[in-house]
Amino acid sequence: DTAVSQTPKYLVTQMGNDKSIKCEQNLGHDTMYWYKQDSKKFLKIMFSYNNKELIINETVPNRFSPKSPDKAHLNLHINSLELGDSAVYFCASSQLGQGSGNTIYFGEGSWLTVV
Amino acid sequence: QKEVEQDPGPLSVPEGAIVSLNCTYSNSAFQYFMWYRQYSRKGPELLMYTYSSGNKEDGRFTAQVDKSSKYISLFIRDSQPSDSATYLCAMSAGYGGATNKLIFGTGTLLAVQP
């Protein structure tokens, strides 16, 4: 039973397209995140949501729009995709917040390639 | 300069070796320190968590934090091929709360040769 599941796992698309990545967690957590991992494995937070409310927005271009219909779901929509958006996008969730030591559970990642 | 620095490796060791992985950081406000393990094509998973300075042991894994030097380490004893993965350090200043940011190192790729 996957705790944090995200789809699709692999996505290849052309520049200028719009795409979405969906995420669901079945852990009952209040906080969900989107992270971006670049080709050098650098993992950086993009957004965090707590109970459907946007808490952290890390100077991400506004082409990226997260949406949380309920606390178990956090989707990421990307408009006008650029080559530099190619990366692995991880959805994650936790109960209290990132720095508490309460485990952050990551999904398996969505590999986005923009050509 | 990044807030958290980590040697990307790769680090290749023979099975059974003791592995030492390290991170340095610049923000003296960091108090919570974590190590994540990430297998290829998978998401990171929490391996160890420590608060402030000191050591913490869990099986073959020991995490050390030296706040005075702004230096943290993860030691793996009797390393196994199954330990081959990327190890990411992560740290934060505050306890809990969705506004609290976790800052990751770039990860060290470890390969344990059988």
Interface residues (C-beta under 8 A of the other chain):
Chain A: V4 D30 T31 K40 K41 F42 L43 K44 I45 S48 Y49 N50 I55 I56 E58 F90 A92 L96 G97 Q98 G99 S100 G101 N102 T103 I104 Y105 F106 G107 E108 G109
Chain B: P8 Y32 M34 Q38 R41 K42 G43 P44 E45 L46 Y49 Y51 T86 L88 S92 A93 G94 Y95 G96 G97 A98 T99 N100 K101 L102 F104 T106 G107 L109
